Amino acid sequence: MVVQAAKLPAPGETVLGGTFLLNPGGKGANQAVAAARLGARVMLVAKVGNDVFGQQAILGFEREGIHTEFVSVDEDRPSGVALIGVDRHGENAIMVAPGANAHLHPAEVELALAAGQGQPWVLLQLEIPLATVEYAAREAHDRGWAVILNPAPAQPLPTSLFPYLYAITPNETEAEILTGIPVMDEPSAVAAAKVLHSLGVPRVIITLGARGALVSQPTGTVLLPAPVVRAVDTTAAGDVFNGALAVALAENRDLIESVRFAIRAAAISVTRLGAQASAPSRAEVD
């Protein structure tokens, strides 16, 4: 649920806003929709409540061509919701009530993993229980599948998780929480990436908003710039980036070209209002 206003409220302040939008969202859902619109065959593993939000979510996934056989319905808890404020510069502040998301358990993930075919790419984020994230990463890694972790919402992570990852994609805030290094510029991003490498992650992609993304891997480190656009709403930019990254990697592009593709997709998304509504089509990114 999104409200646009000239500024974000300070503690104790009420800001009179303008446009109100009710959009389907959630990090995993946004990433799934972004990947599907860019041409991937997507299976979403998730949990929603038995309420109007959950019903609308599943219908929306099906309209996008996403496989929903592993989207389960929690009869006892509501669907997760997010309250989002967006200022005149497109910056946002978000509060999330996880609801059913907080009760997606390893046993439900195991059913989906068992149904995986070929060499799927596994994209994870942190709006589900951390124990479920680590279970999914470990089991996918043991099957020889590549795992991308978007460590959002930001939180400390167990070091046991990192060796299961093909790549990690924090933004500046998330990178600081994971490494203790404030990411303010390219040198500090490089330093944070080195810490993540030391924890066992072979590929680190630190997203830097309008500055693009820093890519650090065994062959070297490079800062890839973002195109200049007029930002309207940055709400799902990171999710679109991650969905697009997974699509490009699944198409056997190298990491640098995959990140360039993801940056372009994210740049388009910030020029539009909404979360899933902002995800571009493949034709637009190409």
C-alpha positions as a printed Julia matrix, in Angstrom:
286×3 Matrix{Float64}:
  0.0     0.0     0.0
  1.78    3.1    -1.32
  1.26    6.79   -0.53
  3.12    9.49   -2.46
  4.0    12.71   -0.65
  6.43   15.61   -0.98
  8.55   14.2     1.88
  8.75   11.19    4.13
  7.44   11.85    7.68
  9.83   12.22   10.59
  8.97   10.39   13.86
  5.74   11.83   15.25
  5.02   13.79   12.07
  1.97   13.45    9.82
  2.5    14.29    6.16
 -0.46   14.98    3.9
  0.08   12.77    0.86
 -1.23   12.64   -2.65
 -1.75    9.51   -4.73
 -2.63    6.19   -3.05
 -1.84    2.94   -4.85
 -2.66   -0.64   -3.88
 -0.23   -2.91   -5.69
  0.81   -6.55   -5.47
  4.3    -6.77   -4.0
  6.67   -8.69   -1.74
 10.31   -9.23   -2.59
 10.0   -12.83   -3.74
  6.84  -12.08   -5.68
  8.37   -9.0    -7.32
 11.46  -10.96   -8.35
  9.33  -13.77   -9.77
  7.21  -11.36  -11.81
 10.29   -9.5   -13.07
 11.89  -12.77  -14.21
  8.69  -14.0   -15.87
  8.2   -10.75  -17.82
 11.77  -11.06  -19.06
 11.09  -14.49  -20.5
 12.07  -17.0   -17.81
 10.09  -20.07  -16.78
  9.46  -19.28  -13.13
  8.36  -21.46  -10.22
  7.53  -19.46   -7.09
  7.74  -21.03   -3.63
  5.74  -18.88   -1.21
  2.91  -18.74    1.32
 -0.08  -16.38    1.4
 -3.06  -15.98    3.69
 -6.61  -17.1     2.95
 -7.73  -13.52    2.35
 -8.38  -11.17   -0.53
 -4.69  -10.21   -0.77
 -3.61  -13.84   -1.06
 -6.3   -14.68   -3.6
 -5.37  -11.67   -5.72
 -1.68  -12.54   -5.47
 -2.15  -16.07   -6.8
 -4.35  -14.86   -9.65
 -1.73  -12.24  -10.49
  1.05  -14.84  -10.57
 -0.98  -17.03  -12.89
 -1.64  -14.09  -15.23
  2.13  -13.57  -15.43
  2.64  -17.22  -16.38
  4.32  -18.12  -13.06
  3.96  -21.71  -11.85
  2.06  -21.53   -8.55
  1.75  -25.16   -7.48
  4.11  -24.4    -4.57
  2.39  -21.22   -3.42
  0.59  -22.52   -0.33
 -2.28  -20.93    1.59
 -2.11  -20.44    5.37
 -5.6   -20.77    6.82
 -4.65  -19.17   10.14
 -2.58  -16.11    9.2
 -3.04  -13.09    6.91
 -1.04  -12.42    3.79
  2.04  -10.27    4.23
  1.57   -6.56    3.6
  3.87   -3.57    3.19
  3.13    0.1     3.97
  5.25    2.31    1.72
  5.82    6.06    1.67
  7.41    7.6    -1.45
  8.79   11.16   -1.56
  9.12   13.58   -4.48
 12.58   12.2    -5.32
 11.36    8.62   -5.57
 12.96    7.54   -2.29
 10.9     5.27   -0.08
 10.39    4.11    3.5
  8.76    0.7     4.05
  7.19   -1.18    6.96
  6.33   -4.87    6.45
  3.94   -7.12    8.38
  5.17  -10.58    7.25
  2.0   -12.57    8.0
  2.05  -15.94    6.24
  5.53  -15.23    4.81
  7.0   -15.82    8.27
  5.63  -19.37    8.26
  7.11  -20.77    5.05
  8.94  -23.8     6.41
 11.69  -26.12    5.08
  9.25  -29.0     4.55
  7.28  -26.88    2.07
 10.45  -25.85    0.28
 11.58  -29.5     0.06
  8.52  -30.35   -2.04
  9.44  -27.65   -4.54
 13.11  -28.64   -4.65
 12.12  -32.23   -5.37
 10.11  -31.03   -8.36
 13.01  -29.06   -9.84
 14.15  -30.19  -13.26
 17.4   -29.64  -15.17
 19.7   -26.98  -13.73
 17.45  -24.27  -12.31
 18.75  -21.05  -10.81
 17.53  -20.45   -7.27
 16.86  -16.86   -6.19
 16.32  -16.21   -2.47
 15.58  -13.2    -0.27
 14.94  -12.65    3.43
 11.19  -12.05    3.77
 10.84  -15.69    4.82
 12.38  -17.37    7.9
 16.17  -17.46    7.88
 16.16  -21.18    8.68
 14.13  -21.77    5.51
 16.54  -19.63    3.46
 19.55  -21.57    4.72
 17.81  -24.91    4.15
 16.88  -23.97    0.57
 20.39  -22.7    -0.19
 22.08  -25.8     1.21
 19.77  -28.26   -0.52
 19.97  -26.44   -3.85
 23.77  -26.21   -3.6
 23.99  -29.93   -2.83
 21.98  -30.62   -5.99
 24.52  -28.64   -8.0
 22.2   -25.69   -8.6
 23.4   -22.07   -8.51
 21.97  -19.96   -5.66
 21.67  -16.15   -5.72
 20.89  -14.47   -2.39
 19.43  -10.99   -2.25
 20.06  -10.26    1.48
 17.01   -8.05    1.95
 15.45   -6.91    4.2
 18.83   -6.21    5.79
 19.86   -8.41    8.7
 22.96  -10.24    9.96
 23.44  -13.69    8.44
 25.08  -16.88    9.74
 28.49  -17.5     8.19
 27.38  -21.07    7.45
 25.11  -19.72    4.7
 27.74  -18.03    2.54
 29.54  -21.09    1.07
 26.27  -22.29   -0.49
 25.96  -19.16   -2.64
 26.89  -18.59   -6.26
 26.45  -14.84   -5.72
 25.15  -12.31   -3.2
 23.53   -8.99   -4.16
 23.4    -6.52   -1.23
 22.76   -2.81   -1.57
 24.89   -0.32    0.38
 22.94   -0.69    3.64
 22.84   -4.47    3.46
 26.55   -4.65    2.64
 27.36   -2.56    5.71
 25.27   -4.79    7.99
 26.95   -7.92    6.62
 30.52   -6.59    6.71
 30.66   -3.69    9.17
 32.03   -1.42    6.43
 29.97    1.7     5.58
 29.61    1.66    1.78
 29.9     5.27    0.65
 31.86    5.02   -2.6
 33.68    2.59   -4.89
 36.7     1.95   -2.59
 34.46    1.15    0.39
 32.3    -1.1    -1.8
 35.45   -2.95   -2.89
 36.47   -3.36    0.75
 33.04   -4.73    1.67
 33.16   -7.15   -1.25
 36.51   -8.47   -0.02
 34.99   -9.24    3.37
 32.15  -11.17    1.73
 34.67  -13.1    -0.37
 36.53  -14.01    2.81
 33.28  -15.46    4.18
 33.03  -17.84    1.23
 30.98  -16.0    -1.41
 32.75  -16.22   -4.8
 30.76  -13.44   -6.54
 29.62  -10.21   -4.91
 27.37   -7.66   -6.61
 26.8    -4.51   -4.53
 24.01   -2.39   -5.98
 24.64    1.34   -5.66
 21.39    2.9    -6.84
 21.9     5.61   -9.43
 25.64    4.86   -9.49
 25.11    1.36  -10.86
 26.62   -1.78   -9.36
 30.01   -3.04   -8.27
 30.82   -6.57   -9.47
 33.58   -8.46   -7.67
 34.6   -11.97   -8.71
 37.8   -14.03   -8.92
 38.7   -12.48  -12.31
 38.53   -8.91  -10.97
 36.34   -6.03   -9.84
 34.47   -3.52  -11.97
 31.97   -0.72  -11.37
 29.17   -0.78  -13.96
 27.33    2.55  -14.31
 23.56    2.97  -14.49
 21.83    4.96  -17.22
 20.54    8.38  -16.16
 16.77    8.33  -15.68
 14.16   10.38  -13.83
 13.3     8.35  -10.74
  9.63    8.31   -9.78
  9.51    5.33   -7.4
 12.43    3.1    -6.37
 10.26    0.62   -4.43
 11.0    -2.56   -6.42
 14.22   -1.57   -8.17
 16.31   -4.1    -6.26
 13.78   -6.85   -6.9
 13.68   -6.13  -10.63
 17.49   -6.1   -10.64
 17.65   -9.52   -9.02
 14.98  -11.07  -11.2
 16.71   -9.77  -14.31
 20.12  -10.94  -13.09
 18.81  -14.49  -12.62
 17.25  -14.46  -16.09
 20.45  -13.33  -17.8
 22.59  -15.86  -15.93
 20.12  -18.64  -16.77
 20.57  -17.67  -20.42
 24.3   -18.39  -20.02
 25.44  -14.77  -20.21
 28.61  -13.99  -18.32
 28.33  -12.19  -14.98
 29.3    -8.73  -16.27
 26.8    -8.78  -19.12
 24.15  -10.22  -16.79
 24.63   -7.32  -14.35
 24.45   -4.81  -17.21
 21.14   -6.38  -18.26
 19.88   -6.2   -14.66
 20.9    -2.54  -14.31
 18.94   -1.64  -17.44
 15.85   -3.45  -16.17
 16.07   -1.73  -12.78
 16.58    1.68  -14.41
 13.33    1.28  -16.32
 11.48    0.2   -13.17
 12.31    3.34  -11.17
 10.64    5.52  -13.8
  7.26    3.98  -12.88
  5.05    3.77   -9.8
  4.41    0.5    -8.05
  6.23   -2.73   -7.27
  5.3    -5.52   -9.67
  3.63   -2.95  -11.9
  7.02   -1.34  -12.58
  8.77   -4.48  -13.89
  9.63   -4.05  -17.58
  9.05   -6.41  -20.49
 11.89   -8.11  -22.32
 11.38   -5.9   -25.37
 11.81   -2.75  -23.25
 15.08   -3.94  -21.7
 16.47   -5.15  -25.03
